[in-house]
Amino acid sequence: MNIFDEIKDLAKQKNAVIMAHNYQNPEIQDIADYTGDSLELARIASQTKASIIVFCGVHFMAESASILSPDKKVLLPDLSAGCPMADMIDAEKVRVLKRKHPGARVVTYINSTAEVKTVSNVICTSSNARKIVDRIDSNEIIFVPDKNLGSYVQRFTSKKIILSDGFCPTHEKFTVEMLREVKASHPDAYVIVHPECRPEVIELADAALSTGEMVKFAASTDKKRIIVGTESALIHKLKKVNGNIEFIPAGDSFICPNMKKIDLSKLLQSLREELYEVKVDDETAALAKIPLDRMLELSY
């Protein structure tokens, strides 16, 4: 039995579901039961009937799955798979912002720890951030931790958005100069970038889309060449939904080292030994679930 078949067989035996973020290695995407962006996977985690969720992503994603499905065992095949952006904000920093802006509501990007979620009013993802900000009952929004996503949302609302200074290192290091260079090499290509990119990069692109939105766009567009400004592993999924398009990576810098930590051997070990469980304590989970549930309610 090869490793792929062994993983599938073990998952069936243990009533386990394998979820993989769009930024995971291609072989992890291929073996997963579900692939998607943070919003898609959060919805699936909240509804699954499986006994075990094996989350191929980073730590905050496994935490969110545990919060939304407290009766399930949530496994993260590599505990060192973290998110630098999530580490750029903590609950006390949010409390300081709330004291400075007492009338504001806190909209927190899902790329955050469970502790930060406990002091938030609602969670958002890159695909629903504009909708969440529009629907929340406040004209002042504290938006944490991603300053780039927050400034992107500000373009579409008259509400005042108060930013923190967090960012995704993988998207942040992609510059206008890099985008101009790839555009010059492919002048007829349509440019899509993630809203975690710098504002000036978004300004130069044809569209800013979440990973889920990029997949939907690729499935329906008549464009022949597309420059993709986000983590390079997404191109594997884009090719699956539309093999007639030439997808061009925006740059060699678009690799998230944390998303690349999980491979088939770690996934197999995780299933065999049920490693490594991510469990949020009951009190934290109860408080963090409120804004996560609010997100799911406001996203429809």
N, C-alpha and C positions, 0 to 999 in steps of 0.2 A: 504494500500500500504506500503510495507517495504521500508527501507531507500535506498536500492539498486535500486529498481524500481523507487522510487521518484527522485533519482539523474538522472537516464536515461531519465525519462519523461521530467524533467526540461531541461536537455541538448538538447533534441530534440526540445522542444518548443522555446528555445532561440538560436537555431542554434549554439550550443557550442560544441567544441571538447575538450575532456579530454585527456591530455598527462601526462604520468607518467614515471619518470626515473626508471631504473632497481633497484635502491636502495630503492624504496618506499615500504611501508608496503604491504604485499600480497593482502589484500582486495582492496587497491588502484590500484595495478597492474591489478587485476581482473576486475575492473569496467572501467578502462581506455579504450579509443578508440585506443590509440597507446601507446606502451611501447618501451623503447629503451635506447641507450646510448646518450651522448650529440650530437654526429654527426647525428645520425638517427633523433632525435627530432628536431634538427636545420633544417634539410632538410624538415621535415614535416611542421614545423612552417612557412617556407618560401613559401610553396605551398598550404596551406590549404585554402579552400573556406568558412570556418566557420566564423561567425561574432565575436565569443568569443573563446579565447583559455584559458582553465583552466589548468595551469601548476602545476602539482604535482611534485615538486622538490625543488630546493633552489633558492634564489633570482637572482643570476647571470643568471640562465637558463631562468627565466621569462623575465629578461632584454633583453637577446639575442632574445627571441621570439618577443618582442616588437620592437626591432630594425629591425628584418627581415620582420615583418608584421606590419608596422606602422598604417595600416588602421584597424587593429583588436584591440579589447579590450582584454588585457592580464590580467588574474587574478591569484594571488598566494594565496591559501587558508589560509596560515599563514605567515604574513610578517616577523616574527622573524626567519624564516627558512633561515639562511645565510650559508656562506661557510668560515670557518676560513682561508683556503688557499688564497681565493680571497682577504681577508683583509690583507694579508702579503705583498702586493705590491700596490703601487699607481703610478699615472702618473709621479710625480716628481722623484721617484726612477728610473723609466724607462728613463726619460730625463737625469739623471745623468749618467746612463750606456751608453746612446747614445753619450754623450759628451766624455766619456772615450774611446769609441770605435766607432769613427765616420763613419767607413766604414761598420759596421755591420748592418744587418737587424734584426728587432725585431719579433720573433715568440712568440706569447702569447698563453698560454693554455687557453682554453675557460672558465676555472674556474677562472674568473677574472671579475672585474667590467667594466661597459660600459666606464668609464673614462679611464681606462688602455687600453682598446681596441682602443681608439681614437689616442693613440701614438704608435700603433703597425702597422707592415707591413702586417702581416697575422696571423690569429688565427689557432690553431690546437686543436685536441682532442687526447686522448690517442690512439685511433684507427688509426689516420692518421698522427701522429706527425713525424714518420720516412719519410713518403712520402712527407710531406710538406717541411721538412728540405732539403730533397734531391732535390726537384724541385725549391726551391726559389733561386734566382740569387744572391748568395753571399757565400763566403767561410768563413765568420764570422757570427755567429748567437748569438744574445742575446736572451736567452730562459727564459721566466718568466711565472708564479712564481715558478713552481714546480721543485726543484733541482733533485728529484729522477727520474721523467720522462725525464728531460733534460739529466741526466747522462746515462740513459738507451739508449736514442737516440744516444748519443755520441759513443756508441759501434758499430754503424752501418754506421758511416760516418767519412770521413777524415776532414770534416769541423770543424773549431774550435767553440765549443759551450761555451758561457759565461753564467754561471748560476747565478741566484739570490738565496736567502736562504729560499724560501717558501717550504711548504710541506703540505700534508694532514695529520692531526693529527690521523685520524682513521687508515690509512695505516702505518704511521711512527712508531706507537707504537708496531707494530708487528715485533718481533725480530727473529733472526736466531735460538735462543734457543727455542722459541715457535714453530717454524717450525720443528726443529729437534725432538721435543717432539711428535708432531702429526704424523710425518713421522715414528717414532719408533713404534707408536701404530697401524699404518696402512702401513706396509712396502711394500705392493704390490700396493699401490695407486699412481696414476699419479698426479703430483703437478702442478697446474696452479696458478699464482699470477698476480696481477695487476701491471703495471709498475710504479704506484705511491708508491710501496713498496721500502724499503731500498735496495741499490745495492747488499748487501750481502745476502739478502733474495732472490732476483731475481737469484743470482748466484746458490743458492741451489735448486731452483725450476726446473721443467722440461720445463716449458714454461711461458713466460710473455705475457699476453693477456689483451686487453681492455675488458670491460664487453660485448660489442657487439661481439667481437672475441670469448669470452668464450661461448656465446650462440651458435655461428656457430660451434665451436669445439665440443660442447656437442651433437649437432644435428647429427654430422657425424662420430664421433669417435667410435671405437670398445672397448675402455677402459671400464672396469667394475666398477672401484672405482676411484674417483677423489677428491683430496683435493683442496678446493676452497679458494684461498687467496685474498679475497676482501670482501666488505660489504655483510653481511650474507643474506640479502633479495634477492640477485641475485639467490640464490639456488632455490627459489620458481619458478623463470622463467626457470632455467635449468631443473628442474624436469618436467616442462610442455613440453619441446622440446625433452626430452629423459627420460622416466620413468624407463628405464632398468638399469640406472647407479645409484650407490650409491654415492651421493655427500656428502662430509665430510667438515664441516666448519673448516677452518685452525685454528680458535681460537675464544674464547668468546669475544675478544676485537674488532672484526670486526662489530661494530654497529656505524653508524653515527647518532648522536642524532638529528641533523638538518633534516636529511631525514625522521626521524620518527615523526616529528611534525604534519604532515598532516594525518588526519583520515577521516572516512566517514562523521562524523557529521560536520567537518570543510569544507569538500568538498560540502556538501549539503548547508550549510550556504553561502558559496562563490557563488554558483550558484543562490540561492534565492535572495541575496542582491547585487550580483555582487561585491563581496569583494575578495581580495583587489587589486585594479588595479595597475599594474606596468607599468609606462609610462616613457620613456626616452625622454628628451627634444629634440626638432628638430635638434639643432646644434650638440649635442653630438651623437644623433642617426645617423645623416648623416655621421659623421666622423668614428663612430664605425662600420657602415655597410660596409665600404670599405674593411677592413681586413676580416670581416666575409664572404662577397661575394667572396673574394679571396680564402678563405679556401674552399668554396663549389666548386669553379672552379678547384682548384688544387687537390681535393679529388677524382675526377673521373678518 
